[in-house]
Amino acid sequence: LRQENPLDTVFAYNNAGFNLAGLIIAEVTGEVYEDVLMKRLVAPLGMANSRIFPEDTIVHRTVSGHNTPVDGPASIAEPWALPRSAFPA
């Protein structure tokens, strides 16, 4: 797609960009993205309660994304599970 705004003029969150970054991290390190994340970021920061996989989080207090429509109440975003390829986002 063509770029719509000049560089450094707006902020836009981009899941595809984060997913691509995760793939690049895995390729460059030769390791699984989740292992790199835990070993090189989470552990050094002392984030002992951080989890990646749903089966690891289900027995702990956790947060979930929400949908927040302009004209109604917030609701929990479902389905909750994301494909593993989306973990970097």
C-alpha positions in Angstrom: 0.0 0.0 0.0 1.1 3.5 -0.6 2.2 5.6 2.4 -0.5 8.0 3.4 1.4 10.4 5.7 5.0 11.7 5.7 7.3 9.9 8.1 7.4 11.2 11.7 4.1 13.0 11.4 1.5 10.5 12.9 1.5 7.5 15.1 -0.3 4.3 14.0 -0.2 0.9 15.8 0.4 -1.8 13.3 0.0 -5.5 14.3 1.5 -6.6 11.0 4.6 -4.7 11.8 5.0 -6.2 15.2 4.4 -9.7 13.8 7.0 -9.1 11.1 9.5 -7.9 13.8 8.8 -11.1 15.8 9.6 -13.2 12.7 12.8 -11.2 12.0 13.9 -11.7 15.7 13.3 -15.5 15.3 15.2 -15.7 12.0 18.2 -13.6 13.2 18.6 -15.4 16.5 17.7 -18.9 15.2 15.4 -19.3 18.2 11.7 -19.4 18.7 10.3 -15.8 19.2 8.7 -16.7 22.6 12.0 -18.1 23.9 13.9 -14.9 22.9 11.2 -12.7 24.5 11.3 -14.6 27.8 15.1 -14.9 27.9 16.2 -11.5 26.7 13.5 -9.2 27.9 11.1 -10.7 30.4 13.6 -12.5 32.7 16.2 -9.6 32.8 13.4 -7.2 33.8 12.3 -9.6 36.6 8.8 -10.0 35.2 8.2 -13.3 37.0 4.5 -13.3 36.4 4.6 -12.7 32.7 3.1 -15.5 30.5 2.7 -16.0 26.7 0.6 -19.1 26.1 -3.1 -19.2 27.1 -2.6 -22.5 28.9 0.0 -20.8 31.1 -2.2 -17.8 31.9 -5.5 -19.6 32.7 -4.6 -20.4 36.3 -3.4 -16.8 37.1 -5.1 -13.4 37.2 -5.0 -12.0 33.8 -6.4 -9.2 31.6 -8.3 -9.5 28.3 -8.9 -7.0 25.5 -12.1 -5.2 25.3 -14.3 -3.7 22.6 -15.3 -0.1 23.4 -18.0 1.1 21.0 -18.8 4.8 21.1 -22.6 4.2 21.6 -22.6 1.3 24.1 -20.9 -0.5 27.0 -17.5 -2.1 26.8 -17.5 -5.9 26.3 -14.7 -8.5 26.4 -13.2 -9.2 23.0 -13.9 -12.7 21.9 -12.6 -15.1 20.8 -9.7 -14.6 23.3 -7.2 -16.9 21.7 -4.9 -15.6 19.0 -2.8 -17.7 16.6 0.8 -18.1 17.7 1.9 -16.0 14.7 0.3 -13.0 16.3 2.1 -13.3 19.7 4.6 -10.5 18.8 1.7 -8.1 18.5 
